[in-house]
Amino acid sequence: MKTIRKYYRKPLTIAAFVAIILTSVISTAYVSKNFEITRNLDIFTTLFRELVVNYVDEVNPAELIKTGIDEMLYSLDPYTNFIPESEIEDFRFMTTGQYGGIGALIMRRGDYIFISETYEGFPADKAGLLPGDKIIKINDQSARNRTQEEVSSLLKGQPGTEVVIEIQRAGYDENLIISMEREVVRIDNIPYYGLVGDKTGYIKLTSFTQNAGREVRDAFNNLHNEHSIENIILDLRGNGGGLLNEAVNITNLFVDRNKVVVETKGKISERNTTHRTLNNPIDKEIPLVVLVDRASASASEIVAGAIQDFDRGIIIGQRTFGKGLVQNVVPLSYNTQLKVTVAKYYIPSGRSIQAIDYAVRDEDGSVGHIPDSLKVPFETANGRVVFDGGGIEPDIQNDPITLSNISLALLTQFHIFEFANEFYRQNDSIPPADQFEITEEFYTEFLKFLEGRDYTYTTDSELYIKRLKNIAQKEKYFLSIEQQINDIEQRIAQSKEKDLITFSDEIKFILKNEIAGRYYKQRGRIVSSLNDDPDILEALNLFNDPQRYHALLNP
């Protein structure tokens, strides 16, 4: 017995000693970390106080702190953000899809803010506000030289409260005073669903706020019951994401129960989560196409990536945005909040869709070029090879729609916008959005409208010629090539004069979309574009070729 006691005493003594050492190390590390936090906060507080008291010019303490916070968070990742009290309502809108206000989109032109569109059935629409109305005052406060954010803040407020707007409208000699009662403005996740082609259902999903999954399910069931659809297109283009659980719910509509859709993994392992499908699918056999583009982000990428990894459907469009980070919202003092990145998410194949480098981004903010050497291959359920590195790469890639210089000039200088306003004032109705077309006669009227209006623009060719002239002058070659350069400039000028004809199809498409929006709001804009949409046409061609569809899913 003594031997036995001796045998057990030694390991227990060692274990106790190790435990004491580990506790001491952890405590030391914890105290050290707390000391560093306290020390640096003290330095920051002292510095801030001295700046406010001693700086040569007057400083705004709140703005100074906001700048400091923003710069600090900017050094981490693009999605960890400080939310001041003034922006809480906007943040709530992003997650719930609703806010207190009048239901109008606004834009800035010169010194003023204009109404660009109203949401059907909400106060601005019911009060008769029109696109092109110039906002002069809001509750007797001048709107001149205010930013869009400032005017938006003045228009928003508690539902049931009154807002009085003074506007200037084309065709009226005096300003109009319009009084409205703010309401809860709820923006639908699905602005439109319907039929494209003979038997193909189409669902446009613009956000992942609360109940997005239920709305997609209801739209699908209605299409199935009313039209007996044989194929389905889920359009996630321009969808910046939202609630992660809604992405799981939407994926669940088309894949079996108890499938892992996404896993989140962060620094604190106890908070890592696995999100599975919880319900039986509504249809796990119907041919499915998901449309994506460079603006499809976050929850959109989870849905597209999961559908691709399960080989459940075909992804068509352009590589997606590349945001695979999870944020939690932490309440701070004085009704402010911190949206902090706490994890990355991983889709069924095991890949992350987060861009490898936060800094490697294109002008639109989406993931930039990623060298093949940095990509890691993964496999879908059927053994297809897919890659990480940033975003979801479509199974069928289509070039993004790019506008010509003339179209951009007509848009940015508001000529198309103004023509649509004038047409709407003079015409009570147009055919349904899916039947409305810009005829040659109609286009001739638009060309007459442009007469005498400035829509100058500089082409890339002109910029290159200007650069060539500067370089040639520096290198003393200009005199020998001056005539050739002048000839090129003259030919470019002649070609530009024909741009309204050369790019007439493109301009007609934009005109049709803008005018349809005047009569049928956002729904009309979507419907009017469906027949000419290259991604939708690609999807319809794919559905008409079942052999190709199944070959893409089965390598």
N, C-alpha and C positions, 0 to 999 in steps of 0.2 A: 504493500500500500504506500509505503514511503517513497518507493521508486516511482510509483505512478504519480504521486503528488509532485515530486520533483520534476517529472517529465512535463506536466501541464503548467507548472508555475513559470517556467522560463519563457514559453511563447506568450503567455498572458502579460508578462512584464514587458516584453519587447513590443507587443501590440499597444499597450498603454503608453509606452514611450513614444512610439510612432504617432499615435493619436494626438499626444500633447504637442509634438513637433509640428504636425500638420495644422492643428488648431492655431498654434502660434504663428505659422507662416501665413495662413489665411487671414487671421486677425490683423497681422502686420500689413498685408496687402490691402485689406479693406480700409484700415486706418490711413495708409499711405494714399489710397485713391481719394478718400474723403478729404485728406489734407490738401491734395492737389486741387480739388474742386473748390474748397474754401479759399485757398490761396489765390487762385486765378480770378474768382469772383470778387475778392477784395481788391485786386489790382484793377479789374474792370470798373468797379464802382468808384474807386478813387479817381481813375482817369476820367470817367464820365463827369463826375462832379467838377473837376478842375476845368474841363472843356466848357461846360455850361457857364461857370462863373467867370472864367478869365478870357475866353476866346474873343478876339477883337470885334467880331460882328455878332449880332443877335442870332442865336440858334434855337430851333424848336426841339425841345428834349424828346418829345414823342417821335418825331421824324428821325432824329439822330439814333435813338435806340432801334427803331424799325430798320434803318439802314444797316446798323451793326448786326442785328439778328439775321437779316436777309443775306448779308455777305458771309456770315458764319455758316448758315445752312447751305448756301450755294457751293461751298467747298466740299460738301458731302455728296449729294446726288440731286437730280433735278426735281424730285418729288417730295422731299422733306421740306415742308413749308410752315411758316408762322401765319396764323389766321387771326388778324386783329378783330376786335369787336365789330367794326364797321363792315367786315366781309363775312360775318357769320351767316347772314341770310343767303348770300350767294353760294356759300359752301353747302348749306342745307338744301338749296335747290339742286345741286349736283347729285345729291344722294336720294332725294325724295321726288325730284321732278316737279316740285311745286313751290310757289312763293306768293306773297301778297303783293298785288300790283294791278296793272291795267291790261296786260297781255299784248305787248307790242314790241317789235324789234326796232331799234334805232340805229342811225349812222351819223357820222360827222361830215359836214361839207362846209369848208371855210370856217366862219366864226360860230356857226349854229349847228344844232342837232336836228335831224329830220326823222320822221317816221318812215321806215323802210317796208314794214309789213305788220299786219295785225293778225292775232290768233282768232280763229273763228269762234264766235259765241262768248267771247270775253269782253270786258268793259270797253276797250278801245274800239273793237269791232262794232259793238252795239251802239256806241256813241257816234259812230260815223267817221272816225279818224281814217285818213287815207294815206297811202304811200305818197311821199312828196310834201306832206304837211310840215312846215317849218315851225319848230317849237320856239316861241318868243318868251313866254313866262310860264312858271309852274308855281301855283299858289303865291302869285305876286312877286316871285323871285325871278330875276332875269336869267335866261338860259344862255345868253351870249357868252362866248369864250369859255364855256364849261366843257369838261371832258365828257365822254360817253358814260364813264363810271359815275360822275357826279350827277348827271341828269337821270341816269338809271336809278340812283339812290333816292332822288327826289320823287320819282314816279312810284317807287315801291313803298309799301307801308302796311299797316295792319288791315286785314280785310274788314270792310264795313266803314272805313274812314273815307272822307271825301278828298278828291284832288281836282283842282281847277287848272285847266291848261289854256293858255292863249296861243293860238296858232295863226300862221299866215298861209293862205291857200291860193294857188294859181287860179285866176279867173274871178277872184273876189277883191273888191276895192278896199274893204275893211277887214281887220283881223277878226277871227271867230273865237268866242269864249265857250269852251266845252267843259262841263262838269261831269265827273264820273265818280262812282263809288268803287273803291278797290275791292277785289275779290281774291279768293284763293285761285291762283292760276296754275292749272295742272297740265303739264306738257306730256302728251302720250308717248310711251316708248315706241309705239307703232303708229306713225302718221298715216300709213296706207298699207293695205293688203288687198290682193285681187288676183285676177287671172291674166297671164301672159301666154300667148299661143292658145292652143285648143284645150290642153289638159294639164297645163303647168301652173301651179300656185306660186304666188310671189308675196313675200313678207318683208317689208322694210323696217328694220329695227334700228333706231337712232340712239338709244341709251339703255343702260342696265340699272334703272332705278327700281324701287320697290314694285313687285308684282310683274316684272318684265317676263318672267317665265310663264306665269298664268296667261298674260296677254298673248304671247306667241302660241301657247297651246290652244287658246280660244280661237285665234285667227286660223290656225291650221284646221281645227275641227270644222269651223264654218266653211272653209274652202273645200274640205273633203265632203261635207254633207250637201253643200249647194252645187258643187261642180264636179264631184267625183274625180278629183285631180289624180293624175298618175305620176307626177313629178313635183318637186318643191324647190324653190330658190329662196334662201335666207340671205338678205342683203345687209351686210355689216359695214359697208363702205362709209367712211366718215364717222363711224361710231367710236368715240373715245373711251368707252368702257363704263365702269360703275361698280356695282356690288358683285363681289365674287360668287356669293351663293346663287345669284340669279344666273350667272354663267353656267354653274353646275346644273341648275334646274332646266335651262334651255337645252344643254347637251343631253340631259336625261330624257328629253322628248323623243330622241332618236336612237338611244343606245340602251342596252340591258340594265337592269337593276344591279346594284352593288359593284359597279365599275368605278375604279379610281379615276377621277377626272383631273384633279390637281392636288399637289402636295405643297405645303408652305414650309420652308426651312429657314431658321434664323439663328441668331447667336444663343438665344435661350431655348435649349432643346425641349423644355417642358411645354413651350408654346407652339411647337411644331404641330401642324394639323394635316390630316388627310381627308379630302372631301370626296365622298362617293355618291353615286346616283342612288336615290332612296326609293324611287317608284318604278313601276313598270312603264316602258315607253309607250307612246301613242302610236308609233309606227317605226319599226326597225328595218323595214324592207324598202320603202319608197325611195327611188333615186333622189339624191340630195346634192345640191350645189350651194356652196357658201361663197358669196362675193366679198372680197376684201380689197383694201387699198392702203396707201401709205399712212392714212389717218385712222386706220383700224387699230385700236390699242387696248392693252390691258384685258378686260373681260372679253372683248371681241377676239383677242388672240387666244384666250383660253378655249373658247368655243371652237374657233377654226382649227386650232392645234389639236384639240381632243378629237374632233371629227376626222381629222387627217390621221392621227395616230391609231384610231380604232378602224381606219379604212372604211368609215361609214359614209363618206361622201367626197366630192371633188371640190377643191379650193381653186377659185378662179380670180385673177386680178393682178395686184402687185404685192411685193413683199410688205408685210405689215410693219407697224411703228417700232416695235421692239421694246415694250415696257413689261417687264416681268417681276416687278417689285410690289410687295404688299405694304400698305400703310395702315397704321392705327392712328386714331384721333385721341389725343390726350388733352383733357381740360387743364387750362392754366388759370392763373389769377386774373381778376378784372374781366371776366367773361371773354378771354382769349383762348385760343386753342393751338396745339401743335400737331400737325400731320407728319408723323415720323415713319420712315421706312424701317420695318422690323424683320422682314424676311424676303426671300425670293420664292417664286412659285415654279413648280416643275410639272409638266404635263405628262400624260400616260407613258410616253416612250422614255421618260426620264430626262428629257432635255429641258433646258431653261430657254425662255424666249427673250430674256433680258439682253440688251446690247452689251457686248463684251466691254466696250469702252464708252463711258458716258459722253466723252468729248467728241467721239466720231459720229457726228450727226450731219444730216443734210440741212439745207436751208429751211425745210418745213419741220425740222425737229426730229424726223424719223431717223432710224438707224442708217448710217452711212455704209460705204463699201467695206466689206470684211474679207481679208485675204483668206483663201482656201486653207492655208496652212494653220489658221487659228480655229477653223471649224471642227467640231467633233461629230462623227456620224452616230446616228441612232437608228433603230428599226421600228417600223410600225407593226401592228398585229400581223399583217400579211408578209412582213419581211421587206417592205419597201424602205429604202435608205432615206432618212431625213437628217437635217443638220441643225445644230444650235448656232449660237453666235449673234443672234439678234433677229427677232420677228419670225413670222411664219412665211416660208417661201411657197407660193401657190403651186399646185400641180399643173395648172395651165396659166402661163404668164401672159398678160396683155399689156401693151404699152399704155401708160397713163395718157389721158386726153390733155393735149397742150393747145393753148390758144395762140392764134397769130397775133402779130403786133397790132393790126388794125382792130381786131376784136377787143384786145386788152385796152386800147385807147378809147374805144366806144364805151366800154364798161367803166373804166376808172374815171373818165370825164363825164359820166352819168348821162350820156346821150340816149342809150337804150332805156335806162331808168325813166328819163323824162318823156320819151316817146310813149312808153307803156302807160305813164300817168295820163298823158294827153289823150291817148286812145281810149282809156277807161272812162274819162270824163265825157267823151263824145259818143260812146257806144254802150247801150244798156246790157248787152249780152254778146256772148260768142258761143260757138258750138261746144259740146262737151270736150273736156281736156284731151281725151284720147282721139278725138276727131278733128280738133282744131289744127290748122296748118297755115303756114305763111306762104301765100301764093305770090306769083311774080307781080301781080298788080299791087298786092299788099306791100311787097318789098320796095316797089317803085315809090310808094307813099313815104316809106321810111327814108329813101334817098332824098326825096324832096324836103323832108324834115331836116336833113343834115345840111342842106344848102345854106351857106353863110355862117355855119357853126364851126368852131375850131376843134379839130380832133387830130392835131399834129402828133407825130410820134417819130422816134428814131429807130431804125432797124439795126440789127447786128451788122449787116453789110455796110451801112453808113458809118458805124463806129469803127469798123476795121479800115475803111478807106481813110477816115480821119487820122487814125493811128499811123497808117502807111505814109500819109503825106507828112506827118510830123517827123517820122523816122527818116524819110527820104530827104527832107530839108536839112536835117542834122548831118546826114552822111553825104550831102552835096549831089544827090542823084535826082532831085526833084525836077529840075529843068529838062532833063532828058526823058522823063516819063510823064510830064505834066499833061500832055495831050491825051495819053491813054487813061490817066486818072479822071480827067474831065469827061471823057467818053463814058467811062463806067458810071460816074456820078449821074450823068444825064440819063443813062439807061435805067438805073435804079429809080430815079425820079419818075420816069415814064411808067415803070412797073408799079410803083406805089399808087399812081393815079388809078390803076385798074384793080387795086386791092379789094375795093368794095364789091367787085364782080368776081374776082379770083376766089375770095373767101366767102362768097355769098351763102353757101350751104351752112357753113359754121355760124355766120351771123344770124341766119334765119333760125337756127336751132336755139340760139341764145334769146332771140326775140320771142319765139314761141314760148319758151320757158318763163320769161319775165311776164308776158301778157297773161298766160294761163294762171300765174300766181295772183294777178290782180283780181280775177274772177273766182278762182277756186282755192285760193290760199296755198298752203304748203302741199296739200294733197294734189292740187292741180299741177304744181311744178313737177312732182314725181311722176304722175300719170302721163304728162305731156312728153316726158323724156324716154319712156319705156320702149317705144317702137324703134328708137334710134340708138339705143344703148349697146355699145359693142360687147360688154361683158354679158349682158342678158342674151344677146344674139348668139354668143359663144355657148352659153349654157343650153339654149334651145337646140342648137346644132348637136351638142353632146347628147342630150336626151333622145334626139332622133337617131342616134347611132349607139344603141345599147352595147354592142360588141366593144366599141371603143371605150365607153364608160367603164365597163367591167375590166377591160384590159388595163386601164390606168390604176385600178385598185388592186389588181392581182399581177405582180411582176412576173 
